[in-house]
Amino acid sequence: MGAVVTGTTSAVVTAQLRGNRRDVVGSLFAAGLLGALLLSLLILVVLLWEVFRTGWPVLADRGVGFLTAGPSSVPASAGIGAALAGSLAMMVIVALVAFPFGIGAAVYLEEYARDTRVTRFVATNVRNLAGVPSIVYGILGLVLFVEVLNRVIDIHDTGSLLSGGLTLAVLVLPIVIITTSEALRAVPRSLREAAFGVGATRWEVIRHHVLPAAAPGILTGTVLSLARAFGETAPLLLVGAVNGFFATGDAGVIERLLRSPYSALPVQILAWTTVPNEAFKALAAAAILVMMAILLVVNGVAIWLRNRYERTW
């Protein structure tokens, strides 16, 4: 009853302040926003339908063969097996590099570092780096990883699977730091104080109390960061991604990691869309459907983790 009275009082006060005037400009602005939203949804639906209409016959006709076949100049035998393997391999590199460094940096900034000008400067720049266009990270990867690996390890190539994975890891590193910091900041300070009160050290507090409590947010952020890296194209074009993967035959894992030509699913899609042959455009649409399905699964996992382990304080 109290909530109803409060809502009625608020409506009466608002009406008295406005008088009998009708907010025409506000109504037009709201209508414009709604129209922009509907137009955006319409364009999205049209694009999705066109991709589905073009790509689904390829998936229905070839099935698993499309997912396992390698690149070919013949549309009937071309597939995304090599590109998919390259993307998955780079995701492993991203997870091994970006997640430990990103989570560690966030833990230090939130739990160990003092609130100084230097700390605030670092935190601000991390947030700025999260908004830098991905092509800039591609240039960074070309200059830093490709050139360094060419000189130190003697790759003899314009790029390698390792340099591509490291570039994507640097790309998502600020996002991992930000999401982890927000998850740590959401843990109540009273939890830390209670642990300190029973004699726990700072590391014990972080290890046994703070990190487990922040785990849902950290997992969600890292999974979404992995999805972001999976769909990137521009950085890989600059660090040597081509339409081939593990092209050295019987070469070992190290040889394949450092010297073999490699590809990725977004790069393969881009290559097929540039071919005038309509059959390759159908292959590109089918590959887009596969990539969208993978991203939907990854985002679904992130939502499930958030709902499964979310805590209310």
C-alpha positions in Angstrom: 0.0 0.0 0.0 2.9 2.4 0.9 4.5 1.8 -2.5 1.2 2.6 -4.3 0.8 5.8 -2.4 4.4 6.8 -3.1 3.9 6.2 -6.8 0.7 8.1 -6.9 2.2 11.0 -5.1 5.2 11.1 -7.5 2.8 11.1 -10.5 0.7 13.9 -9.0 3.8 16.0 -8.2 5.2 15.4 -11.8 1.8 16.4 -13.3 1.6 19.6 -11.2 5.2 20.6 -12.1 4.5 20.1 -15.8 1.0 21.5 -15.7 -1.3 20.6 -18.5 1.5 20.9 -21.1 2.3 18.0 -23.3 6.0 17.1 -23.7 5.9 17.1 -27.6 9.7 17.3 -28.0 10.2 14.4 -25.5 7.6 12.3 -27.2 9.1 12.9 -30.7 12.6 12.1 -29.3 11.3 8.8 -27.8 9.6 8.0 -31.0 12.8 8.6 -32.9 14.8 6.4 -30.6 12.2 3.6 -31.0 12.3 4.0 -34.8 16.1 3.8 -34.8 15.9 0.6 -32.7 13.3 -1.0 -35.0 15.3 -0.1 -38.1 18.4 -1.6 -36.6 16.6 -4.8 -35.7 15.1 -4.9 -39.2 18.6 -4.6 -40.8 19.9 -7.2 -38.5 17.1 -9.7 -39.3 17.6 -9.1 -43.0 21.3 -9.8 -42.8 20.8 -12.9 -40.7 18.2 -14.2 -43.0 20.4 -13.6 -46.1 23.3 -15.4 -44.4 21.1 -18.3 -43.3 19.4 -18.6 -46.7 22.8 -18.6 -48.5 24.8 -20.7 -46.1 22.4 -23.3 -44.8 22.2 -25.4 -48.1 26.0 -25.8 -47.9 25.8 -27.1 -44.3 22.8 -29.3 -45.0 24.5 -30.8 -48.1 28.0 -31.3 -46.8 27.5 -31.6 -43.1 30.7 -32.6 -41.1 32.7 -32.7 -44.3 32.5 -28.9 -44.5 33.9 -28.6 -41.0 36.9 -31.0 -41.7 37.9 -30.2 -45.2 40.8 -27.8 -45.9 41.2 -24.9 -48.3 40.7 -25.6 -51.9 40.3 -23.8 -55.2 37.3 -26.0 -55.9 34.2 -24.9 -54.0 32.7 -28.4 -53.7 35.8 -29.6 -51.8 36.7 -26.5 -49.8 36.0 -26.3 -46.1 36.9 -24.6 -42.9 38.9 -27.4 -41.2 42.2 -25.7 -41.4 40.8 -22.3 -40.4 38.9 -23.7 -37.5 41.9 -25.5 -36.2 43.9 -22.3 -36.4 41.3 -20.3 -34.5 41.1 -23.0 -31.8 44.9 -23.2 -31.5 45.1 -19.4 -31.1 42.4 -19.5 -28.4 44.6 -21.8 -26.4 47.5 -19.4 -26.7 45.2 -16.5 -25.7 43.9 -18.4 -22.7 47.4 -19.4 -21.5 48.8 -15.8 -21.9 46.0 -13.3 -21.4 44.1 -14.9 -18.5 47.0 -15.4 -16.0 48.6 -12.0 -16.7 45.2 -10.2 -16.8 43.8 -11.8 -13.6 47.2 -11.3 -11.8 47.4 -7.6 -12.9 43.8 -7.0 -11.7 44.5 -8.7 -8.3 47.6 -6.5 -7.8 45.8 -3.3 -8.7 42.8 -4.0 -6.5 44.3 -5.9 -3.5 47.9 -4.8 -3.2 48.6 -1.5 -5.0 48.0 1.7 -3.0 45.7 4.4 -4.3 48.4 6.7 -5.8 48.7 8.8 -8.9 50.7 6.1 -10.6 48.0 3.4 -9.8 45.2 5.7 -11.1 47.3 6.5 -14.2 47.8 2.8 -14.9 44.1 2.0 -14.3 43.0 4.8 -16.6 45.3 3.7 -19.4 44.1 0.1 -19.1 40.6 1.3 -19.7 41.7 3.4 -22.6 43.5 0.4 -24.1 40.3 -1.6 -24.0 38.8 0.9 -26.5 41.7 1.0 -29.0 40.7 -0.3 -32.4 41.9 -3.9 -33.1 43.9 -2.8 -36.2 46.3 -1.0 -33.9 47.0 -4.2 -32.0 47.7 -5.8 -35.3 50.4 -3.2 -36.0 51.7 -3.8 -32.5 51.8 -7.5 -33.1 53.6 -7.0 -36.5 56.3 -4.8 -35.0 56.7 -6.5 -31.7 56.0 -10.2 -32.1 56.6 -10.9 -35.8 59.8 -8.9 -36.0 61.2 -10.2 -32.6 60.3 -13.8 -33.4 62.0 -13.4 -36.8 65.2 -12.2 -35.3 65.3 -14.4 -32.2 63.8 -17.7 -33.4 64.3 -17.2 -37.2 60.8 -17.9 -38.4 61.5 -16.9 -42.0 57.8 -15.8 -42.5 55.6 -12.8 -42.2 54.0 -14.3 -39.2 53.3 -17.5 -37.3 50.6 -19.1 -35.2 52.5 -18.0 -32.0 52.6 -14.3 -33.1 48.9 -14.4 -34.0 48.0 -15.9 -30.7 50.1 -13.4 -28.8 48.6 -10.5 -30.7 45.1 -11.6 -29.8 46.2 -12.1 -26.2 47.4 -8.5 -26.0 44.1 -7.4 -27.6 41.9 -8.9 -24.9 44.3 -8.4 -22.0 42.8 -5.0 -21.0 39.3 -6.5 -21.1 40.3 -9.3 -18.8 41.9 -6.8 -16.4 38.8 -4.6 -16.3 36.3 -7.4 -15.8 38.4 -9.0 -13.1 38.8 -5.7 -11.3 35.1 -5.1 -11.4 34.5 -8.6 -10.0 37.0 -8.1 -7.2 35.5 -4.7 -6.4 32.1 -6.3 -6.1 33.2 -8.5 -3.2 32.2 -6.8 0.1 35.0 -5.3 2.2 33.4 -6.8 5.3 34.5 -10.3 3.9 38.1 -9.2 3.8 37.9 -7.6 7.3 36.4 -10.7 8.8 39.2 -12.8 7.4 41.8 -10.4 8.6 40.1 -10.4 12.0 40.8 -14.1 12.5 44.5 -13.7 11.7 44.6 -14.5 8.0 47.4 -13.1 5.9 46.6 -10.9 2.8 47.4 -13.8 0.4 45.2 -16.2 2.4 42.4 -13.7 2.3 42.7 -13.3 -1.4 43.2 -17.0 -2.1 40.5 -18.5 0.1 37.9 -15.7 0.3 38.1 -12.9 -2.3 38.9 -15.0 -5.5 36.3 -17.6 -4.8 33.7 -14.9 -4.2 34.7 -13.1 -7.4 35.0 -16.2 -9.5 31.6 -15.9 -11.3 32.4 -12.4 -12.6 36.0 -13.4 -13.5 34.8 -16.5 -15.4 32.2 -14.5 -17.3 34.6 -11.8 -18.3 37.3 -14.3 -19.4 34.9 -16.3 -21.5 33.5 -13.2 -23.2 37.1 -12.0 -23.9 37.8 -15.4 -25.5 34.7 -14.9 -27.7 36.0 -11.4 -28.7 39.4 -12.8 -29.7 37.7 -15.6 -31.7 35.9 -13.2 -34.0 38.8 -10.8 -34.7 40.1 -10.4 -38.3 42.0 -7.2 -38.7 45.0 -8.0 -36.4 45.5 -11.4 -37.9 45.7 -10.0 -41.4 48.7 -7.9 -40.3 50.5 -10.7 -38.5 50.4 -13.1 -41.4 47.3 -15.2 -41.4 46.7 -16.9 -44.7 44.6 -19.7 -46.2 46.6 -22.5 -44.8 47.5 -24.2 -41.6 50.1 -26.7 -40.5 51.3 -26.8 -44.1 54.7 -28.3 -43.3 53.6 -31.9 -43.6 55.3 -34.1 -40.9 56.7 -31.2 -39.0 56.6 -31.3 -35.2 54.5 -29.2 -32.9 57.2 -26.6 -32.4 57.8 -26.3 -36.1 54.1 -25.9 -36.7 53.8 -23.3 -34.0 56.6 -21.1 -35.1 57.1 -21.6 -38.9 54.0 -23.1 -40.5 51.5 -20.9 -42.4 48.3 -20.6 -40.4 44.7 -19.4 -40.9 41.7 -18.4 -38.8 38.0 -18.7 -39.4 37.4 -14.9 -39.8 40.3 -14.7 -42.2 38.9 -17.6 -44.3 35.5 -15.9 -44.4 37.0 -12.7 -45.6 39.0 -14.5 -48.3 35.9 -16.3 -49.6 33.9 -13.1 -49.8 36.5 -11.5 -52.0 36.2 -14.2 -54.7 33.8 -13.4 -57.5 32.5 -17.0 -57.7 29.0 -17.2 -56.0 29.8 -20.7 -54.8 32.6 -19.3 -52.5 30.2 -16.7 -51.2 27.9 -19.5 -50.2 30.8 -21.1 -48.4 31.5 -17.8 -46.6 27.9 -17.7 -45.5 28.1 -21.2 -44.2 31.3 -20.4 -42.3 29.6 -17.4 -40.8 26.8 -19.6 -39.5 29.4 -21.9 -37.9 31.2 -19.0 -36.3 27.9 -17.5 -35.0 27.0 -20.9 -33.5 30.3 -21.1 -31.7 29.9 -17.5 -30.4 26.4 -18.2 -29.2 27.6 -21.3 -27.4 30.4 -19.4 -25.7 28.1 -16.5 -24.7 25.6 -19.1 -23.4 28.3 -20.7 -21.3 29.2 -17.2 -19.9 25.5 -16.5 -19.0 25.2 -20.0 -17.4 28.3 -19.4 -15.3 27.0 -16.1 -14.2 23.6 -17.4 -13.2 25.0 -20.6 -11.7 27.5 -19.0 -9.4 26.2 -15.5 -8.9 26.0 -14.3 -5.3 24.0 -11.5 -3.8 25.6 -9.7 -0.9 
